Amino acid sequence: MSREYETVIGLEVHVELATKTKIFCGCSTQFGGEPNVHTCPVCTGMPGSLPVLNKEVVNKAIAVGLATNCTITRNCKFDRKNYFYPDNPQNYQISQLYYPICRDGKIEIEAGGVKKWIGIHEIHMEEDAGKLVHDPYTDSSLVDFNRSGVPLIEIVSEPDMRSAEEVLAYLDKLRLIIQYLGASDCKLNEGSMRADVNLSVREKGAKEYGTRTEMKNLNSFKAIARAIENERERQIDLLEDGEKVIQETRRWDDNKEYSYAMRSKEDAQDYRYFPDPDLVPVIIDDAWLENIRKAQPELRDEKRIRYREEYGIPDYDIDIITGSKHMADIFEETIERGANPKKVSNWLMVETMRLLKEKELEPDDISFSAENLAKLIALIDAKTINSTVAKEVFEHIFNENVDPDAYVEEHGLKTVQDEGALRTTIEEIIAANPQSVADYKSGKEKAIGFLVGQTMRAMKGKADPGSVNSILKELLSR
């Protein structure tokens, strides 16, 4: 009979920090650009060049540490991690082994309706390596050092996760905390957030951990979930066949849904760490720490509570809106400009989400301004335009961020306010549709819908449906 197994998972999450310059030099951190243009002697490892620490990197690392309930190491240092690889120009990486800037944190996740705390072993600062570009046509590899020296924090969790669902909940919580702090955009597709999965299996009830493997090349939440399920099954199959799991680093191929061994898993001693002789210790005093603590923004969990109490919108809406800092910012700014919170929520939840889905975009891709959404809602409130016209105008706001006031004026979309003209049109519609009039008078209430539709068509959509309805009922009751 097959044994029951438990999966044990810990993550190493690398996050590129959103600073303008690199961690130890003044080169740009901008994504993209021609290869090797954002470089200098420091980030390309030229002999005699010396690193100078970017203070903003430390500020952002502390902010993430505070938001994840970590203890901040008040006297932290940098170390050299020695290894040889073409994208590592110095033949070492400046990192933190002995005194990482943050330790012993935790964040609460919810997976499958169950809340759970996931421990954070440490967060340390380090520099990113360059990027190898493999050219299959020339059978050669090229190196782009633009990314070399881009500041990273590595967030090392405790092995507290037991399923792919918990892993994704943890990553999503981390991503939102970091985005709300403005510490990184956390775009997996651009590599500004990368997760390595350490996974082992053990028989249920066992206290000892099994042999773990590390999986790399995971650049989407879906890939992470697939890789976890695949590696779990692979390890269980080995154990069931009486074989041993080898401690190694494996590379995930998402197209083939298969992982293969890259190298045996290294331990700290393999890197021959030693304190970096070119960088002085970082002393974080009370004033520095307190300044960062005071500057911490409202995070998602706090926002959700406030939205419920202050705006009274449904929990589902709150979860969607606060699930993107960008959308939450638009929501709040639109309200600040005088719009009703429930109406703002409705436009974001219905029309905005519909268009995002149609165009296969994410909430972070929204390009319209809160100012123009507030103007649109004001036009509807003033009955300057009706709901049908509003949807048409909103599509242009969504696509081109047009000024709704100017757009409505330019295209003559204002609701016809002349009641005399409206009455004349309705009388003509009644005269032209005797059967619908007879149906209505014989008790078929739905017949009025046809007459409203005909009136709206005659008015080219520029009448207020409420006014049309009431005038129709008045005239038909005679």
C-alpha positions in Angstrom: 0.0 0.0 0.0 1.3 3.5 -1.0 2.5 5.7 1.9 1.1 9.2 2.5 3.5 12.1 2.0 3.7 15.7 3.1 5.3 18.4 1.0 7.6 20.9 2.7 8.4 24.1 0.9 10.5 27.1 1.6 11.2 30.0 -0.9 14.0 32.3 -1.8 12.5 35.3 -3.3 14.7 37.8 -5.1 13.3 41.3 -5.6 14.9 44.1 -7.6 14.5 47.3 -5.7 13.1 50.4 -7.5 16.1 52.7 -7.1 17.2 55.0 -9.9 20.9 53.8 -9.6 22.6 50.5 -8.8 23.6 49.3 -5.4 27.3 50.2 -5.6 27.6 52.7 -8.5 25.8 55.5 -10.2 24.6 53.5 -13.3 20.9 53.5 -14.3 18.7 50.5 -13.2 16.3 51.2 -16.0 14.9 47.9 -17.6 15.7 47.3 -21.2 18.1 49.4 -23.3 20.8 48.3 -25.6 23.2 45.7 -24.1 26.0 47.0 -21.9 25.0 50.7 -21.9 24.1 51.0 -18.2 27.6 50.0 -17.1 30.8 51.4 -15.6 34.1 50.0 -14.2 32.4 49.1 -10.8 29.5 47.0 -12.1 31.6 45.3 -14.8 34.2 44.3 -12.2 37.2 46.3 -13.5 40.4 46.0 -11.4 40.9 48.9 -9.0 37.2 50.0 -9.0 35.6 50.4 -5.6 32.0 50.1 -4.5 30.0 52.8 -2.7 26.8 51.8 -1.1 23.5 53.4 -2.3 21.7 54.5 0.9 18.2 54.2 -0.8 18.8 50.4 -1.1 19.2 50.2 2.7 16.0 52.4 3.2 13.9 50.1 1.0 15.3 47.0 2.6 14.5 48.3 6.1 10.9 49.3 5.0 10.3 45.7 3.7 11.7 44.3 6.9 9.4 46.4 9.1 6.4 45.5 6.9 7.1 41.8 7.3 7.6 42.0 11.1 11.3 41.5 11.0 14.0 42.5 13.5 16.3 45.0 11.9 20.0 44.3 12.3 21.3 47.6 13.6 24.9 46.8 12.7 25.0 44.8 9.4 27.8 44.0 7.0 28.4 42.9 3.5 30.2 39.7 2.5 31.7 38.3 -0.7 30.2 35.2 -2.2 32.8 33.7 -4.4 31.8 31.8 -7.6 32.8 31.7 -11.2 30.3 32.3 -13.9 30.3 34.3 -17.1 27.6 36.8 -16.0 29.5 37.5 -12.7 32.4 39.8 -13.8 34.1 40.1 -10.4 34.0 36.3 -9.8 32.2 37.2 -6.6 28.9 38.6 -5.6 28.6 41.2 -2.8 25.9 39.8 -0.5 25.2 39.4 3.3 25.7 36.0 5.0 26.7 36.7 8.6 24.8 39.9 9.4 21.7 40.2 7.1 19.8 43.4 7.5 16.5 41.8 8.6 15.8 38.6 10.5 13.0 36.5 12.2 10.0 38.0 10.4 6.6 36.6 9.5 3.5 37.3 7.4 0.0 36.0 7.6 -1.5 34.3 4.5 -4.9 32.8 3.7 -5.1 29.6 1.6 -8.2 27.5 1.2 -10.0 29.6 3.7 -7.4 28.9 6.4 -5.1 31.6 7.8 -1.5 30.7 8.6 1.7 32.5 9.6 4.8 31.9 7.3 8.1 32.6 9.0 10.8 34.7 7.3 14.2 33.5 8.2 16.0 36.6 6.9 16.1 39.4 4.3 19.5 40.4 2.9 20.8 42.9 0.4 22.9 41.9 -2.6 23.8 42.9 -6.1 22.3 41.2 -9.2 24.4 39.4 -11.8 24.5 40.2 -15.5 22.4 38.3 -18.0 23.5 35.5 -20.4 21.8 35.6 -23.8 22.1 32.2 -25.6 22.0 32.5 -29.4 21.0 29.1 -31.0 21.9 30.2 -34.5 25.5 31.0 -33.8 25.7 28.4 -31.0 27.2 31.1 -28.7 26.4 32.9 -25.5 26.6 36.7 -25.1 26.7 38.7 -21.8 24.7 41.8 -21.1 26.0 43.6 -17.9 23.1 46.1 -17.7 21.6 44.1 -14.9 24.9 43.6 -13.1 24.9 45.6 -9.8 21.1 46.2 -9.8 20.1 46.1 -6.1 18.3 43.1 -4.8 16.9 41.9 -1.6 16.6 38.2 -1.1 13.7 37.1 1.2 14.3 33.7 2.6 11.3 32.0 4.2 11.2 29.2 6.7 10.1 25.8 5.3 6.5 26.5 6.5 4.5 26.0 3.3 2.9 22.7 2.5 1.2 23.2 -0.9 1.3 25.2 -4.1 -1.7 27.1 -2.9 0.1 28.3 0.2 3.2 29.2 -1.9 1.1 31.4 -4.2 -0.7 33.1 -1.3 2.6 33.9 0.3 4.1 35.3 -2.9 1.0 37.3 -3.6 1.1 38.8 -0.1 4.8 39.6 -0.4 4.3 41.1 -3.8 1.5 43.4 -2.6 3.4 44.5 0.5 6.5 45.4 -1.6 4.4 47.2 -4.3 2.5 49.2 -1.6 5.8 50.3 -0.1 7.0 51.4 -3.6 10.1 49.2 -3.0 9.7 47.4 -6.4 7.2 46.9 -9.2 7.6 43.1 -8.6 7.0 42.2 -12.3 7.8 38.5 -12.7 7.8 38.8 -16.5 10.6 41.4 -16.3 12.5 39.5 -13.6 12.1 42.2 -10.9 10.6 39.4 -8.7 12.0 35.9 -9.0 11.3 32.9 -6.8 13.4 29.8 -6.2 11.5 26.9 -4.7 13.2 24.6 -2.1 11.0 21.5 -1.9 11.2 18.1 -0.1 8.7 15.4 0.8 8.5 13.3 3.9 6.1 10.7 5.2 3.2 12.2 7.1 4.0 12.4 10.8 7.8 12.3 10.3 9.7 15.0 12.1 12.9 14.9 10.0 12.9 16.8 6.7 13.5 14.9 3.5 16.3 15.8 1.0 15.4 19.1 -0.7 15.9 20.3 -4.2 15.9 23.9 -5.5 14.1 24.8 -8.6 14.9 27.9 -10.7 13.6 29.6 -13.8 10.1 30.2 -12.4 8.8 33.4 -14.0 5.1 33.2 -13.4 2.7 32.1 -10.6 1.3 29.4 -12.9 4.8 28.1 -13.7 5.6 28.0 -9.9 2.4 26.0 -9.2 3.1 23.5 -12.0 6.8 23.1 -11.0 5.8 22.4 -7.4 3.3 19.7 -8.4 5.8 18.1 -10.8 8.7 18.1 -8.3 6.5 16.7 -5.6 5.4 13.8 -7.8 9.0 13.2 -9.0 10.3 12.9 -5.5 7.5 10.6 -4.3 8.1 8.3 -7.3 11.8 8.1 -6.4 11.0 7.2 -2.8 8.3 4.7 -3.7 10.9 3.0 -6.0 13.3 2.7 -3.1 15.6 5.4 -4.6 17.1 8.5 -2.9 16.4 12.1 -3.7 19.6 13.9 -4.6 20.2 17.4 -3.2 20.6 19.5 -6.4 19.5 22.6 -8.3 17.0 21.9 -11.0 15.8 24.1 -13.9 12.1 24.2 -14.8 11.1 24.2 -18.4 7.5 25.5 -18.4 6.9 24.6 -22.1 7.7 21.0 -21.6 6.4 21.0 -18.0 9.6 19.2 -16.9 12.6 20.0 -14.7 16.2 18.8 -15.2 19.2 18.8 -13.0 21.6 21.8 -13.4 24.1 21.2 -10.6 24.5 19.7 -7.2 23.1 22.0 -4.5 25.8 24.1 -2.9 26.1 25.0 0.8 27.5 28.2 2.2 31.0 26.7 2.6 31.1 26.1 -1.2 31.1 29.9 -1.8 34.0 30.6 0.6 32.3 33.7 2.1 34.3 36.3 3.8 33.6 39.9 4.9 33.9 42.4 2.0 37.0 44.5 2.7 35.9 47.4 0.6 32.6 48.2 2.4 32.3 49.6 5.9 29.6 48.2 8.3 26.1 49.8 8.1 25.1 51.3 11.4 21.3 51.9 11.7 20.7 54.3 14.5 17.3 55.0 16.3 16.6 58.2 14.3 17.2 56.5 10.9 14.9 53.6 11.8 12.2 55.8 13.3 12.2 58.0 10.1 11.5 54.9 7.9 8.9 53.6 10.4 7.0 57.0 10.2 7.1 57.0 6.4 5.6 53.5 6.1 2.4 53.8 4.0 -1.0 52.2 4.6 -0.7 48.6 3.5 -3.3 46.4 1.9 -4.6 44.7 5.1 -5.1 48.1 6.7 -6.7 49.5 3.6 -9.3 46.7 3.4 -10.4 47.4 7.0 -10.7 51.2 6.3 -12.6 50.7 3.0 -15.1 48.5 4.7 -15.7 51.1 7.5 -15.3 54.3 5.5 -16.9 53.5 2.2 -19.3 50.6 2.9 -18.5 48.8 -0.4 -18.7 44.9 -0.6 -15.8 42.8 0.5 -15.4 41.3 -3.0 -15.0 44.8 -4.5 -12.5 45.7 -1.7 -10.4 42.6 -2.5 -10.3 43.3 -6.2 -9.5 47.1 -5.8 -6.9 46.7 -3.1 -5.4 43.7 -5.0 -3.6 46.3 -7.2 -2.0 49.4 -5.5 -2.4 51.2 -8.8 -6.2 50.6 -8.8 -6.5 51.5 -5.1 -4.7 54.8 -5.8 -7.1 55.6 -8.7 -10.1 54.7 -6.5 -9.0 57.0 -3.6 -8.0 59.9 -5.9 -11.3 59.7 -7.7 -13.1 59.9 -4.4 -10.9 62.9 -3.3 -12.1 64.6 -6.4 -15.7 64.5 -5.2 -17.0 61.2 -6.7 -19.3 58.9 -4.7 -17.2 55.9 -3.4 -19.9 53.3 -4.5 -20.1 54.8 -8.0 -16.3 54.8 -8.3 -16.2 51.2 -7.2 -18.9 50.3 -9.7 -17.0 51.8 -12.6 -13.8 50.0 -11.6 -15.5 46.6 -10.9 -17.8 46.5 -14.0 -16.6 48.5 -17.0 -12.9 48.7 -16.1 -12.6 44.9 -15.3 -14.6 44.1 -18.5 -12.2 46.1 -20.7 -9.1 44.7 -18.9 -10.3 41.2 -19.5 -11.1 42.0 -23.2 -7.7 43.4 -23.8 -5.9 40.8 -21.7 -4.4 43.5 -19.4 -3.7 43.6 -15.6 -5.1 46.3 -13.2 -1.5 47.7 -13.0 -1.8 48.5 -16.8 -4.7 50.9 -16.3 -3.6 54.2 -18.0 -6.6 56.5 -17.4 -6.5 59.2 -14.8 -8.6 59.5 -11.6 -9.4 63.1 -12.8 -11.1 61.9 -15.9 -13.1 59.1 -14.1 -14.3 61.7 -11.6 -15.3 64.1 -14.4 -17.3 61.2 -16.1 -19.2 60.5 -12.9 -19.9 64.2 -12.4 -21.4 64.3 -15.9 -23.7 61.4 -15.1 -24.7 62.9 -11.7 -25.6 66.2 -13.4 -27.6 64.2 -16.0 -25.5 65.9 -18.7 -25.1 62.4 -20.2 -27.1 59.2 -19.7 -25.7 55.8 -18.8 -25.5 54.5 -22.4 -23.5 57.5 -23.5 -21.4 57.2 -20.3 -20.3 53.7 -21.3 -19.3 54.9 -24.8 -17.3 57.8 -23.3 -15.6 55.5 -20.7 -14.3 53.3 -23.4 -12.4 56.3 -24.9 -11.2 57.3 -21.4 -9.9 53.7 -20.9 -8.2 53.6 -24.2 -7.0 57.1 -24.7 -7.5 58.9 -21.3 -9.7 61.5 -23.1 -11.1 64.4 -21.2 -14.8 63.4 -20.9 -16.0 67.1 -20.8 -14.3 67.9 -24.0 -15.2 64.6 -25.7 -19.0 65.0 -24.9 -19.0 68.6 -26.1 -17.0 67.8 -29.3 -19.3 64.8 -30.2 -22.6 66.4 -29.2 -23.4 63.7 -26.7 -25.2 65.8 -24.1 -28.6 64.6 -23.0 -31.4 66.6 -24.6 -32.8 68.7 -21.7 -35.6 70.3 -23.8 -38.7 68.7 -22.5 -40.9 70.2 -25.2 -38.7 68.6 -27.9 -38.8 65.3 -26.0 -42.6 65.3 -25.7 -43.0 66.0 -29.4 -40.8 63.1 -30.3 -42.6 60.8 -27.8 -46.0 61.8 -29.3 -44.7 60.9 -32.8 -43.5 57.5 -31.5 -46.9 56.8 -29.9 -48.7 57.8 -33.1 -46.5 55.5 -35.2 -46.9 52.5 -33.0 -50.6 51.9 -32.3 -50.1 48.1 -31.6 -47.6 48.7 -28.8 -49.9 51.4 -27.3 -52.8 49.0 -27.4 -50.7 46.2 -25.9 -49.7 48.5 -23.0 -53.2 49.7 -22.4 -54.4 46.0 -22.3 -52.0 45.3 -19.4 -48.8 44.2 -21.2 -46.4 46.4 -19.1 -43.4 45.2 -21.2 -44.7 47.0 -24.3 -43.5 50.3 -22.9 -39.9 49.0 -23.2 -40.3 49.0 -27.0 -41.6 52.5 -27.0 -38.7 53.7 -24.8 -36.3 52.1 -27.2 -37.8 53.7 -30.2 -37.7 57.1 -28.5 -34.0 56.7 -27.5 -33.2 55.7 -31.1 -35.1 58.8 -32.4 -33.2 61.0 -29.9 -29.9 59.3 -31.0 -29.4 58.0 -27.5 -29.2 61.5 -26.1 -32.4 61.4 -23.9 -32.6 60.6 -20.2 -34.3 57.2 -20.1 -36.0 58.1 -16.8 -37.6 61.2 -18.3 -38.7 59.2 -21.4 -40.3 56.6 -19.2 -42.3 59.1 -17.1 -43.5 61.2 -20.1 -44.6 58.0 -21.9 -46.6 56.8 -18.9 -48.2 60.2 -18.5 -49.2 60.3 -22.2 -50.3 56.7 -22.3 -52.5 57.1 -19.3 -54.7 59.7 -21.0 
